[in-house]
Amino acid sequence: MQEIKIPELAESITEGTIAEWLVKEGDKVEKGDAIVELETDKVNVEVNSEFTGVITEIISTEGEDVSVGDTIGKLDENGEAGVSSVSSSTEKKEEAPKEEPKKDPSQESKQSAVPEQNGDVIASPAARKRARELGIDLSEVPTRDPLGRVRPDDVEAHNNAPKQEAAPSKPAKQEAAKSEKTEFDKPVERVKMTRRRQTIAKNLVEVQHNTAMLTTFNEVDMTAVMELRKQRKDKFLEKNGVKLGFMSFFAKAVVGALKEFPLLNAEIQGNELVIKKFYDIGIAVSTDEGLVVPVVRDADRKDFAGIEQDIVDLGKKARDNKLSLKDLQGGSFTITNGGTFGSMMSTPILNAPQVGILGMHNIVKRPIAMPDDSIEVRPMMYLALSYDHRIVDGKEAVQFLVRIKQMLEDPYDLLLEG
């Protein structure tokens, strides 16, 4: 009998929630077959079977939180398809009365000493394993890591430190949390937040607390872009097999502006500025599970068709929950398009640790005063640039957004250079 365990998935994934079992008790599986889908903070991950055999028992059901190393089921390498632990246990009951297994006091004590791990704690898998062995709550372990990540030596140092007054027990904390719930006289529905939604909420609040975020606005006349798309869209589709959308124009304009204002392509690490010499542009995508930001790699080296194809592919993967960690990591700047849903104006929140995000909005025809003082009805879009004022001064931010406006209002050079 083999145990089905949560394997080491990636450096940044140590916990997850069982989203869906892809097999059931009694099913025959081959080594390498996907057997369970795990929802993590960032992406959904399929766990593959390490053995060939029959699923005899499912221990952790859908919706349960699990950690790396946890046993979630059992598999019999010599089992026959259609036979689960239910039928086998029934046979055993008919053969002889089942005796209550004797409890090992030392094991019982050891298990009760291991606290429930806090999903908000960032820790390496080795640190979590050591904490479980020592019966230490990771939320109580101080760390010297500037990013707050708990490492094995932090756990050892906490274990060897002089013991302080005991913290409130978990049941006490749970009772306190329960007492904070607002009771209503009228009907309500309580729905547990998904792990990803909890992470999104936590990250957005941290950005607001840990950055000096400011937003500047401008507007762009989309006449030239729309006219160019109208002229080229059929040939573009025929040649490249993908439609010419607005996003490639904005991605190219952002790359051009980042080259002129490199601090918007930077991030803070400790007391250093890391100015990136690459242009990996995150494109925000809305899914049923929340907003995700897959990354178009090397947008400066791709033509319009390459960018549009990447956006189509990443968008489909996002909606199908097929994004990998590689698809989401390492972006240097983000573009988000609230105009897709009809937004006229918004202040986008930074995608940390990036220091800039461009918000696109709805295109609306408005009367505009032209240089010769005549009035024309033009398709106008409001742009919003949120930036981290710790790195970027207001002058740079305003000039960055003006430069994007200029390139979009005269997009022929963008298309030729692209």
RALIN-V198241 format. One record per backbone hydrogen bond with DSSP energy under -1.0 kcal/mol. CO is the residue of the C=O (numbers start at 0). NH is the residue of the N-H. If there is no record, write none. Layout:
co->CO nh->NH
co->CO nh->NH
This chain:
co->1 nh->74
co->3 nh->71
co->3 nh->72
co->5 nh->68
co->9 nh->12
co->13 nh->67
co->15 nh->65
co->16 nh->38
co->17 nh->62
co->19 nh->36
co->23 nh->26
co->25 nh->81
co->26 nh->54
co->28 nh->52
co->29 nh->32
co->32 nh->48
co->34 nh->21
co->35 nh->46
co->36 nh->18
co->36 nh->19
co->37 nh->44
co->38 nh->16
co->42 nh->39
co->44 nh->37
co->46 nh->34
co->46 nh->35
co->48 nh->31
co->52 nh->28
co->53 nh->75
co->54 nh->25
co->55 nh->84
co->56 nh->73
co->60 nh->63
co->63 nh->17
co->65 nh->15
co->66 nh->69
co->69 nh->5
co->71 nh->58
co->71 nh->59
co->72 nh->3
co->73 nh->55
co->73 nh->56
co->74 nh->1
co->75 nh->53
co->75 nh->78
co->79 nh->82
co->83 nh->87
co->84 nh->88
co->85 nh->89
co->86 nh->90
co->87 nh->91
co->88 nh->92
co->89 nh->93
co->90 nh->94
co->91 nh->95
co->103 nh->107
co->104 nh->108
co->105 nh->109
co->106 nh->110
co->107 nh->111
co->108 nh->112
co->110 nh->113
co->117 nh->120
co->121 nh->149
co->123 nh->127
co->124 nh->128
co->125 nh->129
co->126 nh->130
co->127 nh->131
co->128 nh->132
co->129 nh->133
co->130 nh->135
co->136 nh->139
co->137 nh->140
co->144 nh->147
co->149 nh->123
co->150 nh->154
co->151 nh->155
co->152 nh->156
co->153 nh->157
co->154 nh->158
co->155 nh->159
co->168 nh->172
co->169 nh->173
co->170 nh->174
co->171 nh->175
co->172 nh->176
co->173 nh->177
co->174 nh->178
co->177 nh->180
co->193 nh->197
co->194 nh->198
co->195 nh->199
co->196 nh->200
co->197 nh->201
co->198 nh->202
co->199 nh->203
co->200 nh->204
co->201 nh->205
co->202 nh->206
co->203 nh->207
co->204 nh->208
co->205 nh->209
co->206 nh->210
co->210 nh->212
co->211 nh->388
co->213 nh->386
co->215 nh->384
co->217 nh->382
co->219 nh->380
co->221 nh->225
co->222 nh->226
co->223 nh->227
co->224 nh->228
co->225 nh->229
co->226 nh->230
co->227 nh->231
co->228 nh->232
co->231 nh->235
co->232 nh->236
co->233 nh->237
co->234 nh->238
co->235 nh->239
co->236 nh->240
co->245 nh->249
co->246 nh->250
co->247 nh->251
co->248 nh->252
co->249 nh->253
co->250 nh->254
co->251 nh->255
co->252 nh->256
co->253 nh->257
co->254 nh->258
co->255 nh->259
co->256 nh->260
co->260 nh->263
co->261 nh->264
co->262 nh->265
co->264 nh->275
co->266 nh->273
co->268 nh->271
co->271 nh->268
co->273 nh->266
co->278 nh->298
co->279 nh->331
co->279 nh->332
co->280 nh->295
co->281 nh->334
co->284 nh->291
co->286 nh->289
co->289 nh->286
co->291 nh->284
co->293 nh->282
co->295 nh->280
co->297 nh->300
co->302 nh->306
co->303 nh->307
co->304 nh->308
co->305 nh->309
co->306 nh->310
co->307 nh->311
co->308 nh->312
co->309 nh->313
co->310 nh->314
co->311 nh->315
co->312 nh->316
co->313 nh->317
co->314 nh->318
co->315 nh->319
co->316 nh->321
co->317 nh->320
co->324 nh->327
co->324 nh->328
co->326 nh->294
co->332 nh->281
co->333 nh->357
co->334 nh->283
co->335 nh->359
co->337 nh->340
co->337 nh->342
co->338 nh->341
co->342 nh->361
co->350 nh->353
co->354 nh->387
co->355 nh->333
co->356 nh->385
co->357 nh->335
co->358 nh->383
co->359 nh->337
co->363 nh->379
co->365 nh->377
co->367 nh->375
co->369 nh->372
co->373 nh->369
co->375 nh->367
co->377 nh->365
co->378 nh->221
co->379 nh->363
co->380 nh->219
co->382 nh->217
co->383 nh->358
co->384 nh->215
co->385 nh->356
co->386 nh->213
co->387 nh->390
co->387 nh->391
co->392 nh->396
co->393 nh->397
co->394 nh->398
co->395 nh->399
co->396 nh->400
co->397 nh->401
co->398 nh->402
co->399 nh->403
co->400 nh->404
co->401 nh->405
co->402 nh->406
co->403 nh->407
co->404 nh->408
co->410 nh->414
co->411 nh->415
co->412 nh->416
co->413 nh->417
